Amino acid sequence: MTSTPKAERLVSAALVALSLVPILAGAGRLTELAGGAELTPHNARFFASPLPVVLHVLCASVYCVLGAFQFAPDFRRRRPGWHRVAGRLLVACGLVAGLSGLWMTLFYPRAEGDSSLLDGLRLLFGSAMVLSLILGLAALPRRDLVGHRAWMIRGYAVGLGAGTQVLVSVPWFLIAGTPGELARALLLGAGWVINLAVAERVIRRQTASPIRAAEMRAGLQVE
């Protein structure tokens, strides 16, 4: 069973919508830095070393929005050169977003409400995102399009985790208020786990579909 162009457009639109909350939050952070906002314990670490957070926000925003269109076959068929050109930018932004996120976890002072468990989860999933992108690239010289697509989907799922984390956290805020350190770590971790679970389901369905496998082989020949 293959998806219709309408369904693919809906999926891409949903992925972009899922990216909007973290993108807007990041834009607010950049505005705060550019406008010389009042220094507080919450934002002092960003003012002390602004480059990592600026790179992270900009690259993660491009990565999330651009990636929403990379996995839509109909979009690729109508724009044959898009996937290769956009893919290069996507991987570059993804690597910078992932590495800058790891840097901030390791070297920024820990924010109030964060914990060593949350730091560990950020390091785990941030490393998984970077590794997925590297493995996705490594699959191309072997002409392993199935492996390339699978690793890129996993990397994108981790990168989109911030959007799912918002959806997971909102009910907690409404019912129980501000979460403690343990609850916050588990909620954010759940966002990454949910995304990766969905990614694995998508990968398995596409791998099991003879029609989709033929489409991917054809795409490799074109590119």
C-alpha positions in Angstrom: 0.0 0.0 0.0 1.4 3.4 -1.0 0.6 6.8 0.3 -1.3 9.3 -1.9 0.1 12.7 -2.7 -2.6 14.3 -0.5 -1.6 12.1 2.4 2.1 12.9 1.9 1.3 16.6 1.9 -0.7 16.2 5.2 2.3 14.4 6.8 4.7 17.1 5.7 2.3 19.8 7.0 2.0 17.9 10.3 5.8 17.7 10.7 6.2 21.4 10.0 3.4 22.2 12.5 5.2 20.0 15.1 8.3 22.0 14.6 6.6 25.4 15.1 6.6 25.5 18.9 10.3 24.8 19.4 11.1 27.1 16.4 9.1 30.0 18.0 10.8 29.3 21.3 14.2 29.4 19.7 13.2 32.7 17.8 12.3 34.2 21.2 15.7 33.2 22.6 17.5 34.8 19.6 15.4 37.9 20.0 16.3 38.0 23.7 20.0 37.8 22.8 19.9 40.3 20.0 17.8 42.8 22.0 20.0 42.8 25.1 17.3 41.5 27.5 17.7 41.8 31.2 20.3 39.3 32.5 18.7 36.6 34.7 19.9 33.3 36.2 17.8 31.6 33.5 19.5 33.2 30.5 22.9 34.2 31.9 24.6 31.1 30.3 23.4 32.1 26.9 24.7 35.6 27.2 28.0 34.3 28.5 28.5 32.1 25.4 25.9 32.9 22.7 27.4 31.2 19.7 26.3 27.6 20.5 22.7 28.5 21.2 22.5 30.7 18.1 23.9 27.9 15.9 21.6 25.4 17.6 18.4 27.4 17.1 19.1 28.4 13.5 20.3 24.9 12.3 17.7 23.0 14.2 14.9 25.2 12.7 16.2 24.6 9.1 16.7 20.9 9.8 13.1 20.4 11.1 11.3 22.3 8.4 13.5 21.1 5.5 13.4 17.5 6.7 9.6 17.5 6.5 9.7 17.4 2.7 12.6 15.0 2.3 10.6 11.8 2.9 7.6 12.6 0.5 8.0 10.5 -2.7 5.6 12.6 -4.7 7.4 15.8 -3.8 10.7 14.2 -4.9 9.2 13.0 -8.2 8.0 16.5 -9.0 11.3 18.1 -8.1 14.0 15.6 -9.0 17.0 17.7 -8.0 15.5 18.7 -4.6 16.4 15.7 -2.6 20.2 15.8 -3.3 20.6 19.6 -2.9 18.4 19.9 0.1 19.9 16.8 1.6 23.3 18.3 1.8 22.0 21.3 3.6 19.8 19.1 5.8 22.8 16.9 6.9 25.0 19.9 7.6 22.3 21.6 9.7 21.5 18.4 11.5 25.1 17.8 12.5 25.6 21.4 13.7 22.3 21.2 15.6 23.2 17.9 17.2 26.8 18.8 18.1 25.9 22.3 19.4 23.2 20.6 21.6 25.8 18.2 23.0 28.2 21.1 23.6 25.5 23.0 25.5 24.7 20.0 27.6 28.3 19.4 28.5 29.5 23.0 29.1 26.6 25.3 29.9 25.7 25.5 33.6 22.7 23.3 34.3 19.4 25.2 34.2 17.0 25.2 37.2 14.7 22.2 36.9 17.2 20.1 34.9 18.9 17.1 36.4 21.8 14.7 35.7 19.3 12.2 34.3 18.1 14.8 31.8 21.7 15.6 30.9 22.3 12.0 30.3 19.2 11.7 28.1 20.3 14.7 26.1 23.7 13.3 25.5 22.3 9.9 24.6 19.7 11.1 22.1 21.9 13.9 20.8 24.7 11.4 20.1 22.1 9.1 18.4 21.1 11.9 16.1 24.6 12.7 15.0 25.4 9.0 14.6 22.3 8.4 12.5 23.2 11.2 10.1 26.8 9.8 9.8 25.5 6.3 9.1 23.0 7.6 6.6 25.7 9.4 4.7 28.0 6.3 4.9 25.2 4.2 3.2 25.3 6.3 0.0 28.7 5.2 -1.4 27.4 1.6 -1.0 24.3 2.6 -2.9 22.3 1.3 0.1 19.3 3.6 -0.3 17.2 1.6 2.1 19.8 2.0 4.9 20.3 5.6 4.0 16.6 6.4 4.3 16.2 4.4 7.5 19.1 6.2 9.3 18.0 9.6 8.0 14.4 9.0 9.3 15.9 8.1 12.7 18.0 11.2 12.8 15.1 13.4 11.9 12.9 11.7 14.5 15.4 12.6 17.2 15.8 16.2 15.9 12.0 16.6 16.0 11.8 15.5 19.6 11.4 19.0 20.9 8.0 19.3 19.2 6.7 16.0 20.7 8.1 16.9 24.1 5.8 19.9 24.1 2.8 17.8 23.3 3.7 15.3 26.0 4.4 18.0 28.6 1.3 20.1 28.2 -1.1 17.6 29.8 1.2 17.3 32.8 1.3 21.1 33.2 -2.5 21.3 33.0 -3.1 18.5 35.4 -0.2 18.5 37.9 1.6 21.9 37.3 5.3 22.4 36.9 7.0 19.0 36.9 9.9 18.2 39.2 13.3 17.2 38.0 12.5 13.5 37.6 9.2 14.1 35.9 10.7 16.7 33.6 13.5 14.3 32.5 11.0 11.5 31.9 8.6 13.7 30.0 11.4 15.0 27.7 12.7 11.5 27.3 9.3 10.2 26.3 9.2 12.7 23.5 12.3 11.2 21.9 11.2 7.6 22.6 7.8 8.2 21.0 9.4 9.8 17.9 11.9 6.9 17.5 9.1 4.3 17.9 7.1 6.0 15.1 10.2 6.2 13.0 10.8 2.5 13.4 7.3 1.7 12.4 7.6 3.8 9.3 10.9 2.2 8.4 9.5 -1.3 8.8 6.4 -0.6 6.7 8.4 0.9 3.9 11.0 -1.9 3.9 8.2 -4.5 3.8 6.4 -2.8 0.8 7.6 -4.1 -2.6 6.2 -1.1 -4.3 8.0 1.3 -2.0 11.2 -0.6 -2.4 11.0 -0.4 -6.2 10.4 3.4 -5.8 13.5 3.7 -3.7 15.6 1.8 -6.2 14.3 3.9 -9.0 15.1 7.0 -7.0 18.7 5.8 -6.5 19.1 5.3 -10.3 17.8 8.8 -11.0 20.1 10.4 -8.5 
